Amino acid sequence: MTMAPQEMTTPREPEPIPPVPGPDTVPPAPDPVTPNPPQPPLPDPLQPPAPDPPIPPRTE
């Protein structure tokens, strides 16, 4: 009974080595936290919705 030669001679893929942080490598600066822009106030559910402004007729 002989072992299959493929199983014994198959080299394993080397695992990637993570870069070691040194004095030359500067970590990326984190993104500045931007505050959320002010959102328009929510319409009052008790008040009827404001009607759309009338569209002026196009004059060409």
C-alpha atoms as one frame of an Amber mdcrd trajectory, in Angstrom:
protein
   0.000   0.000   0.000   1.636   3.212  -1.149   0.676   6.786  -0.415  -0.319
   9.037  -3.291   2.720  11.169  -4.165   0.572  14.209  -4.928  -0.595  14.498
  -1.335   2.936  14.437   0.050   4.608  16.803  -2.405   1.890  19.479  -2.583
   3.415  22.624  -1.054   1.139  24.679   1.115   0.499  28.259   0.065   2.446
  30.598   2.358   0.197  32.780   4.438   0.519  36.507   3.696   2.581  38.263
   6.333   0.898  41.443   7.596   3.137  44.510   7.381   4.714  45.400  10.686
   4.129  49.060  11.564   7.446  50.796  11.946   8.658  54.380  12.359   8.508
  54.853   8.575   4.899  53.754   8.208   2.386  56.351   9.373  -1.119  55.078
  10.060  -3.793  56.829   7.986  -5.494  59.664   9.790  -9.096  58.893  10.737
 -11.772  60.786   8.863 -12.987  63.822  10.804 -16.436  63.273  12.221 -18.806
  65.605  10.410 -21.967  66.521  12.299 -25.234  65.731  10.596 -26.570  68.675
   8.577 -29.579  70.402  10.117 -32.731  68.700   8.947 -35.924  70.614   8.146
 -38.519  70.461  10.913 -41.062  67.710  10.549 -44.535  68.923   9.528 -47.068
  69.073  12.323 -49.440  66.130  11.861 -52.312  68.192  13.286 -51.970  70.907
  10.634 -53.007  70.273   7.038 -50.089  70.080   4.607 -49.146  73.385   3.029
 -50.436  73.670  -0.530 -47.854  73.696  -3.287 -47.029  77.186  -4.549 -48.810
  77.950  -7.830 -46.640  77.401 -10.880 -46.384  80.617 -12.903 -47.308  80.209
 -16.565 -44.290  79.886 -18.821 -43.765  82.862 -21.052 -41.547  82.267 -24.021
